[in-house]
Amino acid sequence: MDELSRALDRSDMSLEDEVLHAYGHDETEDLVHPPQVVVRPRTTGQVAAVMKACHTHRVPVTPIGARTGLSGGALSVHGGVGLALDRMDRIVDIDERNLQVTVEPGVITQVLQEAVAEKGLYYPPDPASRGSCTIGGNLAENSGGPRAVKYGVTRDFVLNLEVVLPDGEVIWTGANTLKNSTGYDLTRLLVGSEGTLGVITKAVLRLVPLPRENRLLLVPFDSPYKACEAVSAVFRAGITPSAMEFMERDAIDWSLRFIGDDSLSVPDEVQAHLLVEVDGNDPDALMKDCEAILEVMEAHGAGEVLFAETAAQKDKLWLLRRKVGEAVKSNSVYKEEDTVVPRYELPRLLEGVKEIGRRYGFQSVCYGHAGDGNLHVNIVKGDLSDGAWKEEVPKAIREIFELTVSLGGTLSGEHGIGLVQRPYMDIAFSQVQLDLMRRVKEAFDPLGILNPGKVLP
């Protein structure tokens, strides 16, 4: 504590129970693991000083972002120092000549998107929590979001990172260039490492020109399986939407109630929707894409399609989709699994999830980024006994993951492994692969102080 006090201002440290509790939970179920002290550095130098002191005294450090995560990656399960990066929130530079931006980890994703949009530029990764999540957390989890289907995930937009290593050393991982074939790719290794290898203190991100036009369609189906079957058919028809989101009936109903919107009437026979967006600069080309998409949807049994004609209508439909997770959480204790499969296998995954739920007696609410095969499975506790919730549901989750992997998929598309998915890593990886990952961890963090208890079983 003396060394931390020398490294930071007193106002950047807290031992108060209320603050420790606030930084001791994210959006993962109802889990709470407070650190023993919260520090909120403002500079890379202060982060380095904190890490050096903790390395010397072998004190665990948990990097903490906006606490919007869904895998427990920011929970201080071994106590120690909670390293909150929310005060490092500067957009350092927007380089319009090279279509790049340099940011600190505490910048809110939507704030970044709006800042570059003012200059006619676009940062596409947009998690559902983009209005509150931060770039640091997006980097840690390799976040995706609806527009990953066309543009890619966070990792695809990272050129270079400033990183503080567990012993306090500061490095840059790459170069501010679009191509880099120089040595091992430390940049891509750090993105998605969930704060277990180093603390990201700056990121140089690639930008693209802002699309001037977009079209949004809400497509109803009387069967969620038909909706899922239509997804891969759109891509096989040669069309790449900028977003293609799936919501089954419960997800739609719960979200409508949560946001208090009664303007959208959903007929009883509708059991799922696809929310489909196309973007670009040529209105005629976008209309042709919409017409081609409609042909595919009609061939798979779609009902009457709603075209969002105004910006307000588009915002309302996107709000409906983005609020599903919060709506489920407001109804019941739940567990959210972040499965991802090749998109053609999406109907089989959904069917299997429902069958597993029937056998184990739980309700699941499914939605997600159908365009890239990413299905969020919300397992709702509802009337399940505490015993069944603790003992039987983990067995069901293992079956869901086994099914996912058997279909060519994996455990997480964008939420990460963190704390809660660690027990299932053996499903996706062999012992040889896990041992390789452990050796990577040991190379960066031989004392094991940085975000311990995460990712690796």
Buried (B, 14 or more C-beta within 10 A) or exposed (E): EEBBEEBBEEEBBBEEEEBBEBBBBBBBBEBBBBBBBBBBBBEBBBBBBBBBBBBEEEBBBBBBBBBBBBBBBBBBBBBBBBBBBBBBBEBEEBBEEEBBBBBBBBBBBBBBBEBBEEEEBBBBBBBBBBBBBBBBBBBBBBBBBBBBBBBBBBBBBBBBBBBBBBBBEBEBBBEBEEEBEEEEEBBBBBBBBBBBBBBBBBBBBBBEEBBEEBBBBBBBBBBBBBBBBBBBBBBEEEBEBBBBBBBBBBBBBBBBEBBEEEEBEBEEEBBBBBBBBBBBEEEEEBEEBBEBBBEBBEEBBBBEBBEBEEEEBBEBBBEBBBBBBBBBBEBBBBBBBBBBBEBBBBBBBBBBBBEBBEEBBBBBBBBBBBBBBBBBBBBBBEEBEEEBBEEBBBEBBBBBBBBBBBBEBBBBBBBBBBBBBBBBBBBBBEEEEBEEBEEBBEEBBEBBBBBBBBBBE
